[in-house]
Amino acid sequence: MNEELKFIIDSTEELMKNAIVHLEREFKNIRAGKASPAMLGSVTVDYYGTQTPLTQVANVNTLDAHTITVQPWEKSMLHEIEKAIMIANLGFNPMNNGEVIIINVPALTEERRKELSKQAKAEAELAKVSIRNDRREAMHEIKKTEASDDMKANAEVDIQKLTDKYIKEVDDHYKIKDQEIMKV
């Protein structure tokens, strides 16, 4: 196969893999009932004038399936961390006991589960759009190469196979996440 075509196929596959990685990261931020330190992954704290990820200024752990604890490395950061969790608008109500911040993760209502399922579906659709855009770009690049028509046709078939593979992977990830969200 023409090196240029091989490069296009390989770089397209890399982009499609990145779409899956991004989807997995987004799914981690969608909670599914039980407490997890990943739920606070998007929280950033004002640490001496710099927005810093929460995990870089405190230990984030789970006590049980419904409780997250945040223990700052500097006690002076308790109030800032508490404020950052509130600002992140995750639906949590942090409690500060002077030593650690305790977050009770409420059980999900049926309505909230449906909202989260829609959110997961939207993220899955965004991943699919990204994969399809990668396919379109690859097809455009293939047409611009100076390879033979047969080689171009074979490369296009390979790109379509990659697209189908990664779209199916997105669907599989969504199915698992949806079951996780809807499980009471």
VENTA-V760557 format. One record per backbone hydrogen bond with DSSP energy under -1.0 kcal/mol. NH is the residue of the N-H (numbers start at 1). CO is the residue of the C=O. E is the energy in kcal/mol with one decimal. If there is no record, write none. Layout:
BEGIN
nh=<NH	NH>
co=<CO	CO>
e=<E	E>
END
This chain:
BEGIN
nh=<6	7	8	9	10	11	12	13	14	15	16	17	18	19	20	21	22	23	24	25	26	27	28	30	35	39	40	41	43	45	47	47	50	52	54	56	57	58	59	61	63	67	68	69	70	71	73	77	78	81	82	83	84	85	86	87	88	89	95	97	101	102	103	105	113	114	115	116	117	118	119	120	121	122	123	124	125	126	127	128	129	130	131	132	133	134	135	136	137	138	139	140	141	142	143	144	145	152	153	154	155	156	157	158	159	160	161	162	163	164	165	166	167	168	169	170	171	172	173	174	175	176	177	178	179	180	181	182	183>
co=<2	3	4	5	6	7	8	9	10	11	12	13	14	15	16	17	18	19	20	21	22	23	24	27	65	36	37	38	40	52	45	50	47	45	43	53	54	54	71	69	67	64	103	61	101	59	57	74	75	77	78	79	80	81	82	83	84	86	102	100	70	95	68	66	109	110	111	112	113	114	115	116	117	118	119	120	121	122	123	124	125	126	127	128	129	130	131	132	133	134	135	136	137	138	139	140	142	148	149	150	151	152	153	154	155	156	157	158	159	160	161	162	163	164	165	166	167	168	169	170	171	172	173	174	175	176	177	178	179>
e=<-2.4	-2.5	-2.0	-2.5	-2.8	-2.8	-2.1	-2.4	-2.1	-2.0	-2.3	-2.5	-2.1	-1.5	-1.6	-2.4	-2.6	-2.2	-2.6	-2.1	-2.5	-2.7	-1.6	-1.0	-3.1	-2.0	-1.6	-1.8	-1.6	-3.5	-1.2	-3.1	-1.1	-2.8	-2.3	-2.2	-1.9	-1.1	-2.8	-2.6	-1.8	-1.0	-2.7	-3.0	-2.6	-2.8	-2.2	-2.1	-1.9	-2.8	-2.5	-2.5	-2.4	-2.2	-1.8	-2.6	-2.0	-1.4	-2.6	-2.2	-2.7	-3.2	-3.1	-3.0	-2.5	-2.0	-2.0	-2.7	-2.3	-2.2	-2.3	-2.5	-2.4	-2.5	-2.2	-2.3	-2.5	-2.3	-2.0	-2.2	-2.6	-2.3	-2.3	-2.8	-2.5	-2.2	-2.2	-2.6	-2.6	-2.4	-2.9	-2.2	-2.5	-2.7	-2.0	-1.1	-1.1	-2.4	-2.5	-2.5	-2.4	-2.4	-2.0	-2.3	-2.4	-2.2	-2.3	-2.3	-2.5	-2.7	-2.4	-2.6	-2.4	-2.2	-1.8	-2.0	-2.3	-2.5	-2.5	-2.6	-2.6	-2.2	-2.5	-3.2	-2.1	-2.2	-2.5	-2.7	-1.3>
END
